[in-house]
Amino acid sequence: MPYQTDERLKSYLDTNQLYREQMCRAVLATDPRFSEVRPRHPRGGPDGGRDIEALYRGEQKAIGAVGFVNQANDSNEQKRGIESKFAADLESAVAATNELGAFVFFTNINLTIGEKNTFTLQAKSRGVPFCDIFDRERLRIDLDGPNGFFIRFQYLGIPLTEAEQASFFARWGDEIQSVISSGFDRMESALNRILFLQESRDPIVRITVAVELDRKYTAEEIGHFRFFCSLYLKEPKLGIMAILFGSSDKSCRMRSDAASDFSTQQPGIKYGISSGQWERHITYSNEDKPDQQEQDEEERYTPVGSSSSMGPDEIEFLSIRYDKDPFFRLQPGLALKDLDDSIFIFFSNNTLSHKIRAVHVYSNGYKLQEITELTIDESKFEPKLPVDFSEDELADPWVRIRPVEFSSAFHFRFFEVTPTRLFSPDQVKNSLNI
């Protein structure tokens, strides 16, 4: 094998200067002393003898030059030609590069130690601190080592023996697997983002906030509860500035069509849950004044849905929903992309807030956020909600659930993160060959 590599270096790349430069650049890139190894002309062409550029030891400018001959035989005539080639390329590198830190010369001629020393001294005399010579034997040693097997195969067409394959994968197997895995991961991540950006144009069907408790509780342990989400858009869409949705006990509390008085219902989550949702609409009028808008803030919340359900005996998850899934869609609605850069915050009774482990936010088959770092703001606060609560219920005061750091509210920022799609669509089967 050493003999075969030596013979291929002599003449296998005759007249193919592009492959010669690419092979030498690949060899230099395996040398840990050099980084950012790149060609001056990736597809070949006149380069004034400066074929390769790099950094030597991370900071000094380095230039590499390739001086191959056709049918190399190490004759005196060929060596004189290489001496002239080295001198010319060195002068070109020194003239073109300020503060040249290293000069590297590649040749397929075998040189003696004395000849290499002469080249090195010549470089130092021109003010170049470091000079390295890759002659044919030096190239052969690098190409016949584990770091050079793939270069040798690519440019000299020499396959790996079984022993070399074992050596190569022992050296590079983990790195190759990592590159393959990371490459597929990046591709999958890009495709997932493209799919989300496309599907984010779809109208919102439902926003679900799932509150995960720190353990499973009995209904009696929860008792009275209330949990709401207030979400403000970055800018009004379809006249909608904000949405509000939430749940509490007493199944008729938020039911506008319920005939009975909810105050007579037995309190506690066990005996029923009531849910409601509202939208805050903005109208633009020259007659509107800021103080008037503030006075009418509560009135501008328009009810857009309510529901009731039976209470559970045990609770580990509690969910609230903003539901926009009518049988027929008679008018446009918010799209998922309209939530980008919106802010939202949660309101809860104090007792329930201390039982929360995490909050999960979903919409249109995507998980938008998983919030595990949260803090409870117990400062006195009375939200202006279009829902009635008794004095006994409000004895368990309102609290705000906020992020732990950096902000007083949570955000959806689709520029920074891509939501996770929860389902993969099935493909329609085609049993017909048409």
C-alpha positions as CSV (number, residue, x, y, z in Angstrom):
1,M,0.0,0.0,0.0
2,P,2.8,2.6,0.7
3,Y,4.2,1.8,-2.7
4,Q,0.8,2.3,-4.4
5,T,0.3,5.6,-2.7
6,D,3.7,6.8,-3.6
7,E,3.2,5.8,-7.3
8,R,-0.2,7.6,-7.5
9,L,1.3,10.8,-6.1
10,K,3.9,10.8,-8.8
11,S,1.5,10.8,-11.8
12,Y,-2.1,10.0,-11.0
13,L,-3.2,13.7,-10.9
14,D,-1.1,14.8,-13.9
15,T,-2.6,17.9,-15.5
16,N,-5.4,18.0,-12.9
17,Q,-4.3,21.0,-10.9
18,L,-7.7,21.5,-9.3
19,Y,-7.7,18.0,-7.7
20,R,-4.0,18.5,-6.7
21,E,-4.9,21.7,-4.8
22,Q,-8.1,20.2,-3.3
23,M,-6.1,17.1,-2.0
24,C,-3.4,19.3,-0.5
25,R,-6.0,21.5,1.1
26,A,-7.7,18.5,2.6
27,V,-4.4,17.2,4.0
28,L,-3.6,20.6,5.6
29,A,-7.1,20.7,7.2
30,T,-6.3,17.5,9.1
31,D,-3.3,19.2,10.7
32,P,-4.4,20.6,14.1
33,R,-2.0,23.5,13.8
34,F,-4.1,25.0,10.9
35,S,-7.7,26.2,10.9
36,E,-10.1,27.9,8.6
37,V,-8.4,26.2,5.6
38,R,-9.9,27.5,2.4
39,P,-9.0,27.8,-1.3
40,R,-8.4,31.2,-2.9
41,H,-10.2,30.0,-6.1
42,P,-12.5,27.0,-5.2
43,R,-12.8,26.0,-8.9
44,G,-9.2,26.6,-9.8
45,G,-7.7,29.4,-11.9
46,P,-4.8,31.9,-11.6
47,D,-4.0,32.7,-8.0
48,G,-0.4,34.0,-8.1
49,G,1.0,30.9,-6.4
50,R,-1.2,31.4,-3.4
51,D,-3.4,28.3,-3.6
52,I,-4.5,27.9,0.0
53,E,-5.3,30.3,2.8
54,A,-5.5,29.4,6.5
55,L,-4.8,30.4,10.1
56,Y,-1.7,29.1,11.8
57,R,-2.3,28.3,15.5
58,G,-5.5,30.2,15.4
59,E,-4.3,33.7,14.7
60,Q,-1.4,34.0,12.2
61,K,-2.0,34.3,8.5
62,A,-0.9,31.2,6.5
63,I,-0.5,30.7,2.8
64,G,-0.1,27.3,1.1
65,A,1.2,26.7,-2.4
66,V,1.1,23.6,-4.5
67,G,4.1,22.7,-6.8
68,F,3.4,19.3,-8.4
69,V,5.1,18.1,-11.6
70,N,3.9,15.6,-14.2
71,Q,5.5,12.1,-14.1
72,A,7.6,12.9,-11.0
73,N,10.9,11.1,-10.9
74,D,12.9,13.2,-8.5
75,S,15.5,14.1,-11.2
76,N,17.8,17.1,-10.7
77,E,16.0,18.9,-13.4
78,Q,12.6,18.5,-11.7
79,K,14.1,19.5,-8.3
80,R,15.5,22.7,-9.9
81,G,12.0,23.4,-11.2
82,I,10.6,22.9,-7.8
83,E,13.2,25.3,-6.3
84,S,12.2,28.0,-8.7
85,K,8.5,27.3,-8.1
86,F,9.0,27.5,-4.3
87,A,10.9,30.8,-4.6
88,A,8.3,32.4,-6.9
89,D,5.3,31.3,-4.7
90,L,7.1,32.5,-1.5
91,E,7.8,35.9,-3.0
92,S,4.1,36.1,-4.2
93,A,2.8,35.2,-0.7
94,V,5.1,37.7,1.1
95,A,4.3,40.5,-1.3
96,A,0.5,40.0,-1.1
97,T,0.1,39.2,2.6
98,N,0.9,41.6,5.4
99,E,2.5,39.9,8.5
100,L,2.6,36.4,6.9
101,G,2.9,34.0,9.8
102,A,3.4,30.7,8.0
103,F,4.1,29.4,4.5
104,V,3.4,25.8,3.5
105,F,4.6,24.2,0.3
106,F,3.3,21.0,-1.2
107,T,5.1,19.0,-3.9
108,N,5.1,15.4,-5.3
109,I,8.9,15.5,-5.5
110,N,10.8,13.7,-2.7
111,L,13.2,16.1,-1.0
112,T,16.2,15.5,1.2
113,I,16.4,17.0,4.7
114,G,19.0,19.4,3.5
115,E,16.8,20.6,0.6
116,K,13.9,21.1,3.0
117,N,16.2,23.1,5.4
118,T,17.2,25.3,2.5
119,F,13.6,26.1,1.7
120,T,12.9,26.9,5.4
121,L,15.9,29.2,5.7
122,Q,14.8,31.0,2.5
123,A,11.4,31.6,4.0
124,K,12.9,32.9,7.3
125,S,15.1,35.3,5.3
126,R,12.0,36.8,3.8
127,G,10.5,37.4,7.3
128,V,8.3,34.4,7.5
129,P,8.5,32.9,11.0
130,F,7.3,29.4,10.1
131,C,7.7,27.3,7.0
132,D,6.7,23.7,6.4
133,I,7.3,21.4,3.4
134,F,5.0,18.6,2.5
135,D,7.0,16.6,0.0
136,R,5.9,13.3,-1.6
137,E,6.9,11.1,1.4
138,R,5.3,13.5,3.9
139,L,2.1,13.4,1.9
140,R,2.2,9.6,1.6
141,I,2.6,9.2,5.4
142,D,-0.4,11.5,6.0
143,L,-2.5,9.8,3.3
144,D,-1.7,6.3,4.6
145,G,-2.9,7.3,8.1
146,P,-6.5,7.1,9.5
147,N,-6.9,10.8,9.1
148,G,-6.0,10.6,5.4
149,F,-7.7,7.4,4.2
150,F,-10.8,9.2,2.9
151,I,-8.6,11.8,1.1
152,R,-6.5,9.1,-0.5
153,F,-9.6,7.3,-1.7
154,Q,-11.3,10.5,-3.0
155,Y,-8.3,11.9,-4.9
156,L,-6.0,8.9,-5.7
157,G,-8.7,6.2,-6.0
158,I,-7.0,3.8,-3.6
159,P,-9.6,1.8,-1.6
160,L,-9.2,0.9,2.0
161,T,-8.2,-2.5,3.1
162,E,-10.2,-4.2,5.8
163,A,-7.5,-3.3,8.4
164,E,-7.6,0.3,7.3
165,Q,-11.4,0.3,7.4
166,A,-11.3,-0.9,11.0
167,S,-8.7,1.7,11.9
168,F,-10.6,4.5,10.1
169,F,-14.0,3.7,11.9
170,A,-12.2,3.3,15.2
171,R,-10.9,6.8,14.8
172,W,-13.8,8.5,13.1
173,G,-16.9,6.3,13.7
174,D,-18.4,8.4,16.5
175,E,-17.8,11.7,14.7
176,I,-19.4,10.3,11.5
177,Q,-22.4,9.1,13.4
178,S,-22.7,12.5,15.1
179,V,-22.5,14.4,11.8
180,I,-25.1,12.2,10.2
181,S,-27.4,12.5,13.2
182,S,-27.0,16.3,13.5
183,G,-27.5,16.6,9.7
184,F,-30.8,14.8,9.8
185,D,-31.8,16.7,13.0
186,R,-31.2,20.0,11.2
187,M,-33.1,18.9,8.2
188,E,-36.0,17.7,10.3
189,S,-36.0,21.0,12.2
190,A,-36.1,23.1,9.1
191,L,-38.9,21.0,7.6
192,N,-40.9,21.3,10.8
193,R,-40.5,25.0,10.8
194,I,-41.6,25.3,7.2
195,L,-44.7,23.2,7.9
196,F,-45.5,25.3,11.0
197,L,-45.2,28.6,9.2
198,Q,-47.5,27.3,6.4
199,E,-50.1,25.9,8.9
200,S,-49.9,29.0,11.1
201,R,-52.0,30.8,8.5
202,D,-55.0,28.5,9.3
203,P,-57.8,30.0,11.5
204,I,-57.5,29.2,15.2
205,V,-59.8,26.2,16.0
206,R,-59.0,26.2,19.7
207,I,-56.5,27.4,22.3
208,T,-56.1,25.1,25.2
209,V,-54.3,25.9,28.4
210,A,-53.7,22.7,30.4
211,V,-52.8,23.2,34.0
212,E,-50.7,20.4,35.4
213,L,-51.0,20.0,39.2
214,D,-48.1,18.8,41.3
215,R,-50.0,15.6,42.2
216,K,-53.4,14.1,41.8
217,Y,-55.9,15.8,44.1
218,T,-59.4,14.7,45.2
219,A,-62.2,17.1,44.3
220,E,-62.7,17.9,48.0
221,E,-59.0,19.0,48.2
222,I,-59.5,21.5,45.3
223,G,-62.9,22.9,46.4
224,H,-63.6,26.3,44.9
225,F,-61.3,27.2,42.1
226,R,-60.9,29.8,39.4
227,F,-58.3,30.0,36.6
228,F,-58.3,32.5,33.7
229,C,-55.9,33.4,30.9
230,S,-55.8,37.0,29.5
231,L,-54.1,37.3,26.1
232,Y,-53.3,40.6,24.3
233,L,-52.3,40.5,20.6
234,K,-49.3,42.5,19.3
235,E,-51.8,44.4,17.1
236,P,-55.5,44.3,16.6
237,K,-56.7,41.6,14.2
238,L,-60.3,41.8,12.8
239,G,-61.0,44.3,15.5
240,I,-59.9,42.0,18.3
241,M,-57.3,43.3,20.7
242,A,-57.5,40.7,23.5
243,I,-59.1,37.5,24.5
244,L,-60.0,36.2,27.9
245,F,-61.0,32.7,28.8
246,G,-61.2,30.6,31.9
247,S,-63.1,28.2,34.2
248,S,-64.5,28.1,37.7
249,D,-66.7,25.9,39.8
250,K,-70.6,26.1,39.7
251,S,-71.6,24.9,36.3
252,C,-74.0,27.8,35.6
253,R,-71.7,30.6,36.7
254,M,-70.8,31.7,33.1
255,R,-73.8,30.3,31.3
256,S,-75.8,33.2,29.8
257,D,-78.6,30.8,28.8
258,A,-78.9,29.2,32.3
259,A,-82.2,30.0,34.0
260,S,-81.2,29.0,37.5
261,D,-79.2,31.3,39.9
262,F,-75.7,29.9,40.1
263,S,-75.3,31.3,43.6
264,T,-77.7,28.6,44.8
265,Q,-75.4,25.8,43.4
266,Q,-73.2,23.9,45.7
267,P,-69.6,25.2,45.5
268,G,-66.6,23.1,44.7
269,I,-65.2,21.5,41.5
270,K,-66.8,18.2,42.3
271,Y,-70.3,19.6,41.7
272,G,-69.7,21.1,38.3
273,I,-67.4,23.3,36.1
274,S,-68.4,26.5,34.2
275,S,-66.3,27.9,31.4
276,G,-66.4,31.1,29.5
277,Q,-64.6,33.1,26.8
278,W,-64.7,36.7,25.8
279,E,-63.1,39.0,23.2
280,R,-62.1,42.6,23.7
281,H,-62.9,44.5,20.5
282,I,-61.5,47.9,19.5
283,T,-63.3,50.4,17.3
284,Y,-61.6,53.4,15.8
285,S,-63.5,56.6,16.1
286,N,-62.6,60.2,16.2
287,E,-65.0,60.7,19.1
288,D,-63.3,58.2,21.3
289,K,-61.1,59.7,24.0
290,P,-58.4,57.8,26.0
291,D,-60.3,58.3,29.3
292,Q,-63.5,57.1,27.8
293,Q,-61.8,54.0,26.4
294,E,-60.4,53.2,29.9
295,Q,-63.9,53.6,31.4
296,D,-65.4,51.3,28.8
297,E,-62.6,48.7,29.1
298,E,-64.8,46.2,31.0
299,E,-67.8,46.7,28.7
300,R,-65.7,46.1,25.6
301,Y,-65.3,42.4,26.6
302,T,-67.9,40.6,24.5
303,P,-68.9,37.1,25.4
304,V,-68.2,34.7,22.6
305,G,-69.0,31.3,24.3
306,S,-69.7,29.5,27.5
307,S,-70.2,25.9,28.6
308,S,-70.6,23.7,31.6
309,S,-69.6,20.2,32.5
310,M,-69.7,17.7,35.3
311,G,-67.1,17.9,38.0
312,P,-64.5,15.1,38.4
313,D,-63.8,13.1,41.6
314,E,-60.0,13.4,41.1
315,I,-58.0,16.1,39.3
316,E,-54.4,16.0,38.0
317,F,-55.0,18.3,35.0
318,L,-57.3,21.3,34.7
319,S,-57.9,22.9,31.3
320,I,-59.4,26.1,30.0
321,R,-60.2,26.8,26.3
322,Y,-60.8,29.5,23.8
323,D,-62.9,27.6,21.3
324,K,-63.6,28.9,17.8
325,D,-64.8,25.7,16.1
326,P,-68.4,26.4,14.9
327,F,-70.3,24.0,12.7
328,F,-70.1,26.6,9.9
329,R,-67.5,29.4,9.8
330,L,-69.5,32.4,8.8
331,Q,-66.8,35.1,9.2
332,P,-63.0,35.3,9.3
333,G,-61.3,34.5,12.6
334,L,-57.9,34.9,14.2
335,A,-55.1,32.8,12.6
336,L,-52.5,31.0,14.6
337,K,-49.8,33.4,13.3
338,D,-51.7,36.3,14.8
339,L,-50.5,35.0,18.2
340,D,-46.9,35.8,17.4
341,D,-45.4,38.2,19.8
342,S,-48.6,38.4,21.9
343,I,-48.4,38.5,25.7
344,F,-50.5,36.5,28.1
345,I,-50.8,36.0,31.9
346,F,-52.8,33.7,34.2
347,F,-55.1,34.7,37.0
348,S,-56.0,32.1,39.7
349,N,-57.2,31.8,43.3
350,N,-54.3,31.7,45.6
351,T,-54.9,28.2,46.9
352,L,-55.0,26.6,43.4
353,S,-51.9,28.5,42.3
354,H,-49.7,26.7,44.9
355,K,-50.7,23.4,43.5
356,I,-49.5,24.1,39.9
357,R,-46.4,22.2,38.6
358,A,-46.6,23.4,34.9
359,V,-48.8,25.0,32.3
360,H,-49.0,23.6,28.8
361,V,-50.4,25.7,25.9
362,Y,-51.8,24.1,22.7
363,S,-53.5,25.2,19.5
364,N,-54.4,23.7,16.2
365,G,-52.6,20.5,16.9
366,Y,-49.4,22.2,18.0
367,K,-47.9,22.6,21.5
368,L,-47.0,26.2,21.6
369,Q,-45.4,26.3,25.1
370,E,-44.6,24.3,28.1
371,I,-44.1,26.6,31.1
372,T,-42.4,25.0,34.1
373,E,-40.6,28.1,35.5
374,L,-43.3,30.3,37.0
375,T,-43.8,32.5,40.0
376,I,-46.8,33.5,42.0
377,D,-47.4,37.3,42.4
378,E,-49.5,37.6,45.6
379,S,-49.6,41.4,45.6
380,K,-53.2,42.7,46.0
381,F,-55.0,42.5,42.7
382,E,-58.6,42.6,41.5
383,P,-58.9,41.7,37.8
384,K,-61.8,43.3,35.9
385,L,-63.4,40.0,34.8
386,P,-67.0,39.8,33.5
387,V,-67.7,37.0,36.0
388,D,-69.3,37.3,39.5
389,F,-67.7,35.8,42.6
390,S,-69.1,35.9,46.1
391,E,-67.3,37.5,49.0
392,D,-66.7,34.1,50.5
393,E,-65.0,32.9,47.3
394,L,-62.9,36.0,47.1
395,A,-61.6,35.4,50.6
396,D,-59.2,33.1,48.7
397,P,-57.7,36.1,46.9
398,W,-56.7,36.5,43.3
399,V,-53.0,36.0,42.3
400,R,-51.2,36.5,39.1
401,I,-48.9,33.7,37.7
402,R,-45.9,35.2,36.0
403,P,-42.6,34.1,34.4
404,V,-39.7,33.6,36.9
405,E,-37.4,36.2,35.3
406,F,-37.1,39.0,32.7
407,S,-40.7,39.7,32.1
408,S,-44.0,40.3,33.9
409,A,-46.0,38.3,31.3
410,F,-45.5,35.3,29.1
411,H,-44.9,35.7,25.3
412,F,-45.5,33.7,22.1
413,R,-42.4,34.3,19.9
414,F,-42.5,32.1,16.9
415,F,-39.2,33.7,15.6
416,E,-37.3,32.2,18.5
417,V,-39.0,28.8,18.8
418,T,-40.9,26.5,16.5
419,P,-44.0,24.9,18.2
420,T,-44.1,21.1,18.2
421,R,-46.7,19.4,15.9
422,L,-48.4,16.7,18.0
423,F,-49.8,14.6,15.1
424,S,-48.4,13.2,11.9
425,P,-51.1,13.1,9.1
426,D,-52.0,9.7,7.6
427,Q,-51.7,9.2,3.9
428,V,-54.6,8.1,1.9
429,K,-54.1,4.6,0.6
430,N,-54.5,3.9,-3.2
431,S,-55.3,0.4,-4.0
432,L,-55.9,1.3,-7.7
433,N,-52.9,1.5,-10.0
434,I,-54.0,4.7,-11.6
